[in-house]
Amino acid sequence: MNPNSTNDAHSATHDRRENIDVLLSLDETMRVLDIGRTLLYKQMSNGELPWVQIGSTRHIRKTDLIDFIDRNRKGGRRVA
């Protein structure tokens, strides 16, 4: 048995956990974008804003929200 295999498995699990994206509720997303539910659902249904469904609840990945904002920016520059 390779003594590093346990460390490798732990490292791989740790890497996956660090790559898990934050999920925002639809209410949180509406507050960030300062839009109503109807417009949010329109953006979701036309594929502009991807969403994740867990059970009966929908969520927006934080990185997808940032990408959506970047795609819809009309001027200026993004502040990191």
N, CA, C and O atoms as CSV, one atom per row, in Angstrom:
chain,resi,resn,atom,element,x,y,z
A,1,MET,N,N,0.838,-1.182,0.000
A,1,MET,CA,C,0.000,0.000,0.000
A,1,MET,C,C,0.881,1.242,0.000
A,1,MET,O,O,1.846,1.327,0.759
A,2,ASN,N,N,0.559,2.163,-0.818
A,2,ASN,CA,C,1.321,3.393,-0.946
A,2,ASN,C,C,0.962,4.332,0.204
A,2,ASN,O,O,-0.206,4.690,0.346
A,3,PRO,N,N,1.937,4.745,1.036
A,3,PRO,CA,C,1.621,5.625,2.167
A,3,PRO,C,C,1.105,6.989,1.719
A,3,PRO,O,O,0.442,7.682,2.491
A,4,ASN,N,N,1.400,7.380,0.488
A,4,ASN,CA,C,0.922,8.669,-0.007
A,4,ASN,C,C,-0.509,8.612,-0.535
A,4,ASN,O,O,-1.130,9.649,-0.766
A,5,SER,N,N,-1.035,7.388,-0.729
A,5,SER,CA,C,-2.366,7.279,-1.324
A,5,SER,C,C,-3.433,7.905,-0.435
A,5,SER,O,O,-4.379,8.507,-0.944
A,6,THR,N,N,-3.300,7.776,0.888
A,6,THR,CA,C,-4.262,8.386,1.798
A,6,THR,C,C,-4.177,9.901,1.708
A,6,THR,O,O,-5.202,10.582,1.670
A,7,ASN,N,N,-2.969,10.426,1.673
A,7,ASN,CA,C,-2.790,11.870,1.544
A,7,ASN,C,C,-3.297,12.369,0.203
A,7,ASN,O,O,-3.893,13.442,0.123
A,8,ASP,N,N,-3.060,11.586,-0.864
A,8,ASP,CA,C,-3.539,11.970,-2.187
A,8,ASP,C,C,-5.060,12.029,-2.223
A,8,ASP,O,O,-5.635,12.959,-2.789
A,9,ALA,N,N,-5.716,11.032,-1.614
A,9,ALA,CA,C,-7.179,11.002,-1.581
A,9,ALA,C,C,-7.705,12.184,-0.779
A,9,ALA,O,O,-8.668,12.835,-1.183
A,10,HIS,N,N,-7.074,12.460,0.357
A,10,HIS,CA,C,-7.495,13.599,1.177
A,10,HIS,C,C,-7.299,14.909,0.421
A,10,HIS,O,O,-8.155,15.793,0.469
A,11,SER,N,N,-6.182,15.031,-0.267
A,11,SER,CA,C,-5.887,16.240,-1.030
A,11,SER,C,C,-6.910,16.441,-2.149
A,11,SER,O,O,-7.365,17.562,-2.378
A,12,ALA,N,N,-7.274,15.362,-2.844
A,12,ALA,CA,C,-8.259,15.466,-3.931
A,12,ALA,C,C,-9.613,15.902,-3.390
A,12,ALA,O,O,-10.283,16.737,-3.997
A,13,THR,N,N,-10.026,15.338,-2.242
A,13,THR,CA,C,-11.302,15.736,-1.633
A,13,THR,C,C,-11.247,17.182,-1.219
A,13,THR,O,O,-12.205,17.926,-1.432
A,14,HIS,N,N,-10.136,17.598,-0.628
A,14,HIS,CA,C,-9.973,18.984,-0.187
A,14,HIS,C,C,-10.042,19.936,-1.381
A,14,HIS,O,O,-10.686,20.982,-1.297
A,15,ASP,N,N,-9.382,19.584,-2.500
A,15,ASP,CA,C,-9.402,20.421,-3.704
A,15,ASP,C,C,-10.820,20.579,-4.231
A,15,ASP,O,O,-11.220,21.678,-4.613
A,16,ARG,N,N,-11.586,19.486,-4.255
A,16,ARG,CA,C,-12.974,19.561,-4.738
A,16,ARG,C,C,-13.799,20.484,-3.854
A,16,ARG,O,O,-14.604,21.269,-4.356
A,17,ARG,N,N,-13.608,20.399,-2.559
A,17,ARG,CA,C,-14.366,21.249,-1.638
A,17,ARG,C,C,-14.029,22.711,-1.839
A,17,ARG,O,O,-14.914,23.563,-1.760
A,18,GLU,N,N,-12.775,23.019,-2.095
A,18,GLU,CA,C,-12.386,24.412,-2.315
A,18,GLU,C,C,-12.963,24.939,-3.621
A,18,GLU,O,O,-13.168,26.145,-3.757
A,19,ASN,N,N,-13.230,24.058,-4.588
A,19,ASN,CA,C,-13.760,24.474,-5.877
A,19,ASN,C,C,-15.282,24.564,-5.895
A,19,ASN,O,O,-15.863,25.000,-6.889
A,20,ILE,N,N,-15.934,24.157,-4.806
A,20,ILE,CA,C,-17.391,24.254,-4.749
A,20,ILE,C,C,-17.770,25.722,-4.683
A,20,ILE,O,O,-17.230,26.487,-3.884
A,21,ASP,N,N,-18.698,26.095,-5.529
A,21,ASP,CA,C,-19.105,27.485,-5.634
A,21,ASP,C,C,-20.186,27.803,-4.609
A,21,ASP,O,O,-20.959,26.932,-4.212
A,22,VAL,N,N,-20.227,29.047,-4.192
A,22,VAL,CA,C,-21.260,29.531,-3.294
A,22,VAL,C,C,-22.566,29.607,-4.074
A,22,VAL,O,O,-22.591,30.091,-5.206
A,23,LEU,N,N,-23.647,29.130,-3.469
A,23,LEU,CA,C,-24.965,29.207,-4.086
A,23,LEU,C,C,-25.758,30.326,-3.427
A,23,LEU,O,O,-25.807,30.430,-2.201
A,24,LEU,N,N,-26.377,31.161,-4.254
A,24,LEU,CA,C,-27.204,32.255,-3.752
A,24,LEU,C,C,-28.670,31.899,-3.944
A,24,LEU,O,O,-29.039,31.277,-4.941
A,25,SER,N,N,-29.499,32.292,-2.995
A,25,SER,CA,C,-30.940,32.115,-3.168
A,25,SER,C,C,-31.418,33.092,-4.232
A,25,SER,O,O,-30.706,34.028,-4.595
A,26,LEU,N,N,-32.619,32.868,-4.723
A,26,LEU,CA,C,-33.165,33.794,-5.714
A,26,LEU,C,C,-33.391,35.164,-5.088
A,26,LEU,O,O,-33.198,36.183,-5.750
A,27,ASP,N,N,-33.797,35.204,-3.825
A,27,ASP,CA,C,-33.971,36.490,-3.142
A,27,ASP,C,C,-32.643,37.241,-3.043
A,27,ASP,O,O,-32.597,38.452,-3.259
A,28,GLU,N,N,-31.568,36.529,-2.718
A,28,GLU,CA,C,-30.247,37.174,-2.652
A,28,GLU,C,C,-29.838,37.691,-4.026
A,28,GLU,O,O,-29.291,38.787,-4.146
A,29,THR,N,N,-30.105,36.902,-5.055
A,29,THR,CA,C,-29.761,37.303,-6.420
A,29,THR,C,C,-30.542,38.544,-6.833
A,29,THR,O,O,-29.990,39.452,-7.456
A,30,MET,N,N,-31.822,38.583,-6.489
A,30,MET,CA,C,-32.636,39.758,-6.825
A,30,MET,C,C,-32.104,41.003,-6.129
A,30,MET,O,O,-32.090,42.085,-6.716
A,31,ARG,N,N,-31.667,40.858,-4.883
A,31,ARG,CA,C,-31.106,42.009,-4.150
A,31,ARG,C,C,-29.809,42.490,-4.798
A,31,ARG,O,O,-29.601,43.694,-4.947
A,32,VAL,N,N,-28.937,41.560,-5.184
A,32,VAL,CA,C,-27.663,41.934,-5.813
A,32,VAL,C,C,-27.914,42.678,-7.120
A,32,VAL,O,O,-27.283,43.700,-7.389
A,33,LEU,N,N,-28.837,42.165,-7.929
A,33,LEU,CA,C,-29.106,42.759,-9.242
A,33,LEU,C,C,-30.099,43.920,-9.179
A,33,LEU,O,O,-30.254,44.662,-10.149
A,34,ASP,N,N,-30.760,44.073,-8.050
A,34,ASP,CA,C,-31.795,45.100,-7.880
A,34,ASP,C,C,-32.873,44.959,-8.954
A,34,ASP,O,O,-33.249,45.922,-9.622
A,35,ILE,N,N,-33.361,43.710,-9.097
A,35,ILE,CA,C,-34.432,43.413,-10.046
A,35,ILE,C,C,-35.520,42.626,-9.330
A,35,ILE,O,O,-35.315,42.126,-8.223
A,36,GLY,N,N,-36.675,42.521,-9.970
A,36,GLY,CA,C,-37.785,41.759,-9.422
A,36,GLY,C,C,-37.752,40.312,-9.852
A,36,GLY,O,O,-36.943,39.899,-10.683
A,37,ARG,N,N,-38.661,39.553,-9.260
A,37,ARG,CA,C,-38.740,38.112,-9.520
A,37,ARG,C,C,-39.057,37.819,-10.995
A,37,ARG,O,O,-38.487,36.890,-11.568
A,38,THR,N,N,-39.944,38.585,-11.608
A,38,THR,CA,C,-40.334,38.327,-13.002
A,38,THR,C,C,-39.130,38.438,-13.938
A,38,THR,O,O,-38.921,37.575,-14.790
A,39,LEU,N,N,-38.345,39.496,-13.779
A,39,LEU,CA,C,-37.175,39.665,-14.642
A,39,LEU,C,C,-36.128,38.590,-14.356
A,39,LEU,O,O,-35.485,38.093,-15.280
A,40,LEU,N,N,-35.952,38.228,-13.089
A,40,LEU,CA,C,-34.994,37.169,-12.755
A,40,LEU,C,C,-35.406,35.859,-13.423
A,40,LEU,O,O,-34.574,35.192,-14.038
A,41,TYR,N,N,-36.682,35.484,-13.309
A,41,TYR,CA,C,-37.137,34.249,-13.937
A,41,TYR,C,C,-37.008,34.307,-15.458
A,41,TYR,O,O,-36.727,33.291,-16.095
A,42,LYS,N,N,-37.209,35.479,-16.037
A,42,LYS,CA,C,-37.036,35.629,-17.490
A,42,LYS,C,C,-35.580,35.350,-17.867
A,42,LYS,O,O,-35.318,34.631,-18.830
A,43,GLN,N,N,-34.631,35.916,-17.111
A,43,GLN,CA,C,-33.209,35.698,-17.402
A,43,GLN,C,C,-32.827,34.233,-17.220
A,43,GLN,O,O,-31.988,33.707,-17.951
A,44,MET,N,N,-33.443,33.583,-16.247
A,44,MET,CA,C,-33.174,32.164,-16.014
A,44,MET,C,C,-33.768,31.306,-17.130
A,44,MET,O,O,-33.115,30.385,-17.621
A,45,SER,N,N,-34.999,31.604,-17.528
A,45,SER,CA,C,-35.677,30.754,-18.517
A,45,SER,C,C,-35.090,30.908,-19.917
A,45,SER,O,O,-35.135,29.967,-20.709
A,46,ASN,N,N,-34.533,32.092,-20.236
A,46,ASN,CA,C,-33.946,32.257,-21.571
A,46,ASN,C,C,-32.467,31.837,-21.621
A,46,ASN,O,O,-31.806,31.987,-22.649
A,47,GLY,N,N,-31.964,31.313,-20.505
A,47,GLY,CA,C,-30.600,30.777,-20.476
A,47,GLY,C,C,-29.514,31.799,-20.199
A,47,GLY,O,O,-28.331,31.458,-20.189
A,48,GLU,N,N,-29.896,33.043,-19.975
A,48,GLU,CA,C,-28.905,34.082,-19.688
A,48,GLU,C,C,-28.259,33.901,-18.315
A,48,GLU,O,O,-27.097,34.254,-18.117
A,49,LEU,N,N,-29.016,33.353,-17.378
A,49,LEU,CA,C,-28.520,33.177,-16.015
A,49,LEU,C,C,-28.759,31.727,-15.595
A,49,LEU,O,O,-29.876,31.360,-15.232
A,50,PRO,N,N,-27.712,30.904,-15.644
A,50,PRO,CA,C,-27.861,29.491,-15.279
A,50,PRO,C,C,-28.265,29.340,-13.808
A,50,PRO,O,O,-27.946,30.191,-12.977
A,51,TRP,N,N,-28.955,28.271,-13.507
A,51,TRP,CA,C,-29.388,28.020,-12.148
A,51,TRP,C,C,-29.244,26.547,-11.807
A,51,TRP,O,O,-29.130,25.690,-12.683
A,52,VAL,N,N,-29.254,26.279,-10.503
A,52,VAL,CA,C,-29.116,24.928,-9.963
A,52,VAL,C,C,-30.370,24.654,-9.152
A,52,VAL,O,O,-30.802,25.498,-8.368
A,53,GLN,N,N,-30.955,23.481,-9.337
A,53,GLN,CA,C,-32.127,23.124,-8.530
A,53,GLN,C,C,-31.743,22.031,-7.554
A,53,GLN,O,O,-31.215,20.990,-7.945
A,54,ILE,N,N,-32.013,22.276,-6.281
A,54,ILE,CA,C,-31.790,21.296,-5.225
A,54,ILE,C,C,-33.149,21.090,-4.555
A,54,ILE,O,O,-33.668,21.978,-3.879
A,55,GLY,N,N,-33.698,19.921,-4.753
A,55,GLY,CA,C,-35.060,19.674,-4.285
A,55,GLY,C,C,-35.992,20.553,-5.094
A,55,GLY,O,O,-35.985,20.514,-6.324
A,56,SER,N,N,-36.793,21.345,-4.401
A,56,SER,CA,C,-37.708,22.245,-5.111
A,56,SER,C,C,-37.204,23.683,-5.123
A,56,SER,O,O,-37.912,24.590,-5.561
A,57,THR,N,N,-35.981,23.891,-4.640
A,57,THR,CA,C,-35.433,25.237,-4.517
A,57,THR,C,C,-34.380,25.499,-5.586
A,57,THR,O,O,-33.506,24.667,-5.825
A,58,ARG,N,N,-34.469,26.651,-6.220
A,58,ARG,CA,C,-33.482,27.055,-7.229
A,58,ARG,C,C,-32.458,27.988,-6.604
A,58,ARG,O,O,-32.766,28.780,-5.714
A,59,HIS,N,N,-31.239,27.870,-7.093
A,59,HIS,CA,C,-30.131,28.696,-6.623
A,59,HIS,C,C,-29.321,29.179,-7.816
A,59,HIS,O,O,-29.362,28.584,-8.892
A,60,ILE,N,N,-28.587,30.261,-7.612
A,60,ILE,CA,C,-27.687,30.802,-8.625
A,60,ILE,C,C,-26.263,30.683,-8.085
A,60,ILE,O,O,-25.975,31.106,-6.966
A,61,ARG,N,N,-25.380,30.104,-8.893
A,61,ARG,CA,C,-23.968,30.040,-8.480
A,61,ARG,C,C,-23.381,31.446,-8.518
A,61,ARG,O,O,-23.651,32.215,-9.441
A,62,LYS,N,N,-22.587,31.774,-7.521
A,62,LYS,CA,C,-21.983,33.106,-7.442
A,62,LYS,C,C,-21.166,33.416,-8.693
A,62,LYS,O,O,-21.225,34.533,-9.207
A,63,THR,N,N,-20.410,32.447,-9.183
A,63,THR,CA,C,-19.590,32.695,-10.375
A,63,THR,C,C,-20.463,32.946,-11.607
A,63,THR,O,O,-20.100,33.752,-12.463
A,64,ASP,N,N,-21.614,32.262,-11.706
A,64,ASP,CA,C,-22.528,32.513,-12.816
A,64,ASP,C,C,-23.112,33.917,-12.725
A,64,ASP,O,O,-23.297,34.577,-13.747
A,65,LEU,N,N,-23.401,34.378,-11.514
A,65,LEU,CA,C,-23.918,35.733,-11.338
A,65,LEU,C,C,-22.871,36.766,-11.738
A,65,LEU,O,O,-23.198,37.756,-12.392
A,66,ILE,N,N,-21.625,36.546,-11.356
A,66,ILE,CA,C,-20.546,37.467,-11.732
A,66,ILE,C,C,-20.380,37.486,-13.249
A,66,ILE,O,O,-20.219,38.553,-13.841
A,67,ASP,N,N,-20.419,36.308,-13.883
A,67,ASP,CA,C,-20.318,36.234,-15.349
A,67,ASP,C,C,-21.476,36.978,-16.011
A,67,ASP,O,O,-21.276,37.700,-16.989
A,68,PHE,N,N,-22.686,36.802,-15.478
A,68,PHE,CA,C,-23.864,37.484,-16.010
A,68,PHE,C,C,-23.691,38.999,-15.932
A,68,PHE,O,O,-23.978,39.713,-16.892
A,69,ILE,N,N,-23.224,39.480,-14.790
A,69,ILE,CA,C,-23.003,40.919,-14.609
A,69,ILE,C,C,-21.948,41.412,-15.595
A,69,ILE,O,O,-22.123,42.459,-16.218
A,70,ASP,N,N,-20.856,40.664,-15.738
A,70,ASP,CA,C,-19.797,41.058,-16.675
A,70,ASP,C,C,-20.308,41.115,-18.114
A,70,ASP,O,O,-19.960,42.032,-18.857
A,71,ARG,N,N,-21.129,40.142,-18.513
A,71,ARG,CA,C,-21.668,40.119,-19.882
A,71,ARG,C,C,-22.611,41.285,-20.143
A,71,ARG,O,O,-22.759,41.723,-21.284
A,72,ASN,N,N,-23.240,41.783,-19.105
A,72,ASN,CA,C,-24.236,42.838,-19.268
A,72,ASN,C,C,-23.713,44.224,-18.893
A,72,ASN,O,O,-24.468,45.196,-18.881
A,73,ARG,N,N,-22.439,44.305,-18.593
A,73,ARG,CA,C,-21.833,45.609,-18.259
A,73,ARG,C,C,-21.796,46.458,-19.520
A,73,ARG,O,O,-21.436,45.966,-20.590
A,74,LYS,N,N,-22.155,47.699,-19.407
A,74,LYS,CA,C,-22.239,48.577,-20.581
A,74,LYS,C,C,-21.125,49.630,-20.637
A,74,LYS,O,O,-21.007,50.346,-21.631
A,75,GLY,N,N,-20.330,49.729,-19.611
A,75,GLY,CA,C,-19.254,50.724,-19.643
A,75,GLY,C,C,-18.376,50.574,-18.423
A,75,GLY,O,O,-18.665,49.791,-17.519
A,76,GLY,N,N,-17.310,51.329,-18.412
A,76,GLY,CA,C,-16.397,51.273,-17.284
A,76,GLY,C,C,-15.575,50.003,-17.289
A,76,GLY,O,O,-15.452,49.319,-18.306
A,77,ARG,N,N,-15.019,49.705,-16.137
A,77,ARG,CA,C,-14.208,48.502,-16.024
A,77,ARG,C,C,-14.547,47.781,-14.739
A,77,ARG,O,O,-15.025,48.379,-13.775
A,78,ARG,N,N,-14.294,46.495,-14.743
A,78,ARG,CA,C,-14.578,45.689,-13.563
A,78,ARG,C,C,-13.520,45.945,-12.503
A,78,ARG,O,O,-12.326,45.970,-12.802
A,79,VAL,N,N,-13.957,46.134,-11.273
A,79,VAL,CA,C,-13.042,46.294,-10.152
A,79,VAL,C,C,-12.929,44.937,-9.476
A,79,VAL,O,O,-13.932,44.379,-9.031
A,80,ALA,N,N,-11.708,44.402,-9.396
A,80,ALA,CA,C,-11.510,43.066,-8.818
A,80,ALA,C,C,-11.574,43.092,-7.325
A,80,ALA,O,O,-11.428,42.053,-6.682
